[in-house]
């Protein structure tokens, strides 16, 4: 059975205000759809136009997301988008920081400017989005932050050192958020996908040789699709994980291990 066919229902997510960065394409689009199908009020940001995606979601789920065009490297704009989402849907109860750019650049190719650009999208917005939603979550009696990381740093992957570093930073930052925000009943966890075959991955980097080599590393011999990440995110966002915080949940088909 597919991931969509086995998706559980979390009644506490119905009506919840959910904010997703990069929520109109790739893994982010699958997450947006997953929350919409739970009956959540979803707002998402990305740079490119997502009107067609919103139309399709409204038709297929009966629940239209709120799209706010935003470059998340512009922190004031990101903060305004979160404020706009709260004005439309109520205080953000679930933040999913998902937007990222895994541009391939070797150590030699990574200039100071390239390093800063990578951190500006792959790490900095994660912190400031959490900072922006925390007051509303605190006033509402709690909330959930899900930071999308990656197993790339656990594998020690070569070819994109800034991206790998940022994802290690996301996991460390998530633990700091969990500790500091926990007294306000705000939970923070990292969700760490393996190699998910989005359209971007297929068109840019998924050669037959690399796909075969990666599949050989997995315990489960099936490539991951965006829908395979949705269940874990819904679980972390829901009351089913109410006493889980500061953790890293891996969904990679069995490449790396935690604990």
Helices and strands as residue ranges (DSSP letters): G 11-13, E 17-21, H 26-37, E 41-46, H 51-61, E 66-69, H 75-89, E 94-97, H 112-122, H 124-140, E 143-150, H 152-155, H 161-181, G 182-184, E 186-193, H 199-204, H 208-217, H 227-237, G 239-241, E 248-251
